[in-house]
């Protein structure tokens, strides 16, 4: 049985961020959004406007008055911060967070995010099992609420859907080298007429570089036909007026 995740927004200030957070949840297959004491009340028309196709997430969003009320719904709480907090809690990296999730089975996991202006308070953090630091530039560590939530949604989604996201082998039917050679012979001929290969002693090196360029492309038959047409069109003699 998979873990059940709940995304907790503590005292969010902007309806736009709530709506964007709902959209992030739906993007990655989550649906459980919980909010404590939203500054502008609830329901929020701005949240609805930015949720776009995720309004159903907002309709099912649960509202609580305090942090302790919402954390009771979960077995384990992870709090998120862009900076290390001076509090006696386990501070872990994003990678460690994912590794811990992999070991948890059939747990109700709360993922807690703080208000935009100040982040989570020490009281809020006291309910956490872990504080996860989201890596960011030391010159600007402040992350938008919905952006932080989206990052975590993606990381969990990637962990659960590894096989889905794993790069499959890409097969492409490469065109015959004889056809490429014909095109390159035509290009070389036209370049010689334009005195392109200067100085003459570097001609072989220049041709080698051209060959490397085209053969590296691994063009298929259709692409070779297109290239042949382009070269042919460019090298046709203009009719006299």
C-alpha positions as CSV (number, residue, x, y, z in Angstrom):
1,X,0.0,0.0,0.0
2,X,1.3,3.4,-1.0
3,X,1.9,6.3,1.4
4,X,-0.9,8.9,1.6
5,X,0.3,12.5,1.2
6,X,-1.3,15.7,2.5
7,X,0.0,19.1,1.6
8,X,-0.4,21.6,4.4
9,X,-0.3,25.3,4.0
10,X,0.2,27.2,7.2
11,X,-1.4,30.6,7.3
12,X,-1.1,31.3,3.5
13,X,-1.4,35.0,2.6
14,X,-2.1,35.1,-1.1
15,X,-5.0,33.4,-2.7
16,X,-3.0,33.3,-5.9
17,X,-0.4,31.0,-4.2
18,X,-3.1,28.7,-2.9
19,X,-4.6,28.4,-6.4
20,X,-1.2,27.7,-7.9
21,X,-0.5,25.1,-5.2
22,X,-3.7,23.3,-6.1
23,X,-2.7,23.3,-9.7
24,X,0.8,21.9,-8.8
25,X,-0.9,19.0,-6.8
26,X,-3.1,18.1,-9.7
27,X,-0.2,18.3,-12.2
28,X,1.5,15.4,-10.3
29,X,-1.5,13.3,-9.3
30,X,-2.1,14.6,-5.7
31,X,-5.3,15.9,-4.3
32,X,-5.1,16.4,-0.6
33,X,-4.7,20.1,0.3
34,X,-5.1,21.3,3.8
35,X,-4.9,24.9,5.0
36,X,-4.7,26.6,8.4
37,X,-6.1,30.0,9.0
38,X,-5.8,31.6,5.5
39,X,-5.2,35.3,5.8
40,X,-7.9,36.4,3.4
41,X,-10.5,33.9,4.5
42,X,-12.1,31.0,2.6
43,X,-13.3,30.4,-0.1
44,X,-10.9,32.7,-2.0
45,X,-11.9,34.0,-5.4
46,X,-8.2,34.7,-6.3
47,X,-7.3,31.1,-5.5
48,X,-10.1,29.9,-7.8
49,X,-8.8,32.1,-10.6
50,X,-5.2,30.8,-10.5
51,X,-6.2,27.2,-9.9
52,X,-7.3,26.9,-13.6
53,X,-8.3,23.3,-14.1
54,X,-7.6,22.3,-10.5
55,X,-10.6,24.0,-8.9
56,X,-11.8,20.5,-7.8
57,X,-8.8,20.4,-5.5
58,X,-9.9,23.7,-3.9
59,X,-13.4,22.4,-3.5
60,X,-12.2,19.5,-1.4
61,X,-9.6,21.5,0.5
62,X,-10.0,21.3,4.3
63,X,-9.6,24.4,6.5
64,X,-8.3,24.3,10.1
65,X,-7.7,27.0,12.7
66,X,-4.4,25.8,14.1
67,X,-1.4,23.7,13.2
68,X,-1.9,21.2,16.0
69,X,-5.4,20.4,14.6
70,X,-4.1,19.5,11.1
71,X,-1.0,17.6,12.1
72,X,-3.1,15.1,14.1
73,X,-4.3,13.8,10.7
74,X,-0.9,12.4,9.9
75,X,1.7,9.8,11.1
76,X,4.8,11.7,10.1
77,X,5.3,15.5,9.3
78,X,8.0,16.9,7.1
79,X,8.4,20.7,7.2
80,X,10.1,22.6,4.4
81,X,12.5,25.6,4.6
82,X,15.0,27.3,2.4
83,X,17.3,27.9,5.3
84,X,18.5,26.0,8.4
85,X,16.5,26.8,11.5
86,X,17.9,27.0,15.0
87,X,15.7,24.4,16.5
88,X,16.3,20.9,17.9
89,X,15.0,18.9,14.9
90,X,16.5,16.7,12.3
91,X,17.5,18.8,9.4
92,X,17.8,16.8,6.2
93,X,18.5,17.4,2.5
94,X,16.0,16.9,-0.3
95,X,17.8,13.7,-1.3
96,X,17.6,12.4,2.2
97,X,13.9,13.3,2.3
98,X,13.3,11.1,-0.8
99,X,15.4,8.3,0.7
100,X,13.3,8.3,3.9
101,X,10.1,8.3,1.9
102,X,11.3,5.1,0.0
103,X,11.5,3.3,3.4
104,X,8.1,4.4,4.7
105,X,5.2,2.1,4.0
106,X,1.5,2.7,4.4
107,X,2.0,6.0,6.3
108,X,-0.1,9.2,6.3
109,X,2.6,11.8,5.5
110,X,2.0,15.5,6.1
111,X,4.1,18.0,4.0
112,X,4.0,21.4,5.7
113,X,4.8,24.8,4.2
114,X,4.9,28.1,5.9
115,X,3.4,31.5,5.0
116,X,5.0,33.6,2.3
117,X,6.3,36.4,4.4
118,X,8.0,34.6,7.3
119,X,7.9,30.9,6.7
120,X,7.1,28.4,9.5
121,X,7.4,29.5,13.1
122,X,9.3,27.6,15.7
123,X,6.0,26.5,17.1
124,X,4.9,25.1,13.8
125,X,8.2,23.4,13.3
126,X,7.9,21.8,16.8
127,X,5.3,19.5,15.3
128,X,7.6,18.2,12.6
129,X,9.6,14.9,12.5
130,X,12.0,16.4,10.0
131,X,12.9,19.8,8.5
132,X,13.8,19.5,4.9
133,X,16.0,22.2,3.4
134,X,15.3,23.0,-0.3
135,X,18.6,23.9,-1.9
136,X,18.7,27.3,-3.6
137,X,21.2,30.1,-4.4
138,X,22.9,31.5,-1.3
139,X,22.3,34.9,-2.8
140,X,18.5,34.5,-2.8
141,X,17.1,31.7,-0.7
142,X,13.5,32.8,-0.5
143,X,11.2,30.5,-2.5
144,X,7.7,31.3,-3.6
145,X,5.2,29.1,-1.7
146,X,3.7,27.5,-4.7
147,X,7.1,26.9,-6.3
148,X,8.3,25.1,-3.2
149,X,5.3,22.9,-3.2
150,X,5.6,22.2,-6.9
151,X,9.2,21.1,-6.4
152,X,8.2,18.6,-3.7
153,X,5.3,17.3,-5.7
154,X,7.6,16.6,-8.6
155,X,10.2,14.9,-6.5
156,X,7.7,12.5,-5.0
157,X,6.1,11.9,-8.4
158,X,9.5,11.2,-9.9
159,X,10.2,8.7,-7.1
160,X,6.9,6.9,-7.5
161,X,6.9,7.0,-11.3
162,X,10.6,6.2,-11.9
163,X,9.8,3.5,-14.5
164,X,7.5,5.9,-16.3
165,X,10.0,8.7,-16.4
166,X,13.0,6.5,-17.2
167,X,14.5,7.3,-20.6
168,X,13.5,4.5,-23.1
169,X,15.9,3.6,-25.8
170,X,15.5,5.8,-28.9
171,X,15.7,4.0,-32.2
172,X,16.0,5.8,-35.5
173,X,16.3,4.3,-39.0
174,X,19.4,6.0,-40.3
175,X,19.7,6.8,-44.0
176,X,22.1,5.0,-46.3
177,X,25.6,6.4,-46.2
178,X,25.7,6.2,-50.0
179,X,22.9,8.9,-50.2
180,X,24.8,11.1,-47.7
181,X,28.0,10.7,-49.8
182,X,26.1,11.8,-52.9
183,X,24.9,15.0,-51.2
184,X,28.4,15.7,-49.8
185,X,29.9,15.2,-53.2
186,X,27.5,17.7,-54.6
187,X,28.3,20.2,-51.8
188,X,32.0,19.7,-52.2
189,X,31.8,20.3,-56.0
190,X,29.8,23.5,-55.5
191,X,32.2,24.7,-52.8
192,X,35.2,24.1,-55.1
193,X,33.6,26.2,-57.8
194,X,33.2,29.0,-55.2
195,X,36.9,28.6,-54.2
196,X,35.8,27.8,-50.7
197,X,38.7,25.6,-49.9
198,X,41.3,28.2,-49.1
199,X,44.2,27.8,-48.6
200,X,44.4,24.7,-50.8
201,X,46.6,22.7,-48.5
202,X,43.8,22.7,-45.9
203,X,41.2,21.3,-48.3
204,X,41.4,17.7,-47.0
205,X,41.0,18.9,-43.4
206,X,38.0,21.1,-44.3
207,X,36.3,18.2,-46.2
208,X,36.9,15.9,-43.2
209,X,35.3,18.5,-40.9
210,X,32.3,18.8,-43.2
211,X,32.0,15.0,-43.4
212,X,32.1,14.8,-39.5
213,X,29.3,17.4,-39.3
214,X,26.9,15.6,-41.6
215,X,27.6,12.0,-40.6
216,X,27.2,12.9,-36.9
217,X,23.6,14.0,-37.6
218,X,22.6,10.4,-38.4
219,X,19.9,11.6,-40.8
220,X,17.1,9.3,-41.9
221,X,15.9,8.8,-45.5
222,X,13.2,11.6,-45.3
223,X,15.7,14.1,-43.8
224,X,18.2,13.2,-46.5
225,X,15.6,13.9,-49.2
226,X,14.9,17.2,-47.6
227,X,18.6,18.1,-47.4
228,X,19.1,16.9,-51.0
229,X,16.3,19.2,-52.2
230,X,17.7,22.2,-50.3
231,X,21.2,21.7,-51.7
232,X,19.8,21.1,-55.2
233,X,17.7,24.3,-55.0
234,X,20.7,26.4,-53.7
235,X,23.0,25.1,-56.4
236,X,20.7,25.5,-59.5
237,X,21.9,28.0,-62.1
238,X,19.6,31.0,-62.3
239,X,17.9,31.4,-65.6
240,X,18.8,34.5,-67.5
241,X,16.1,37.1,-67.7
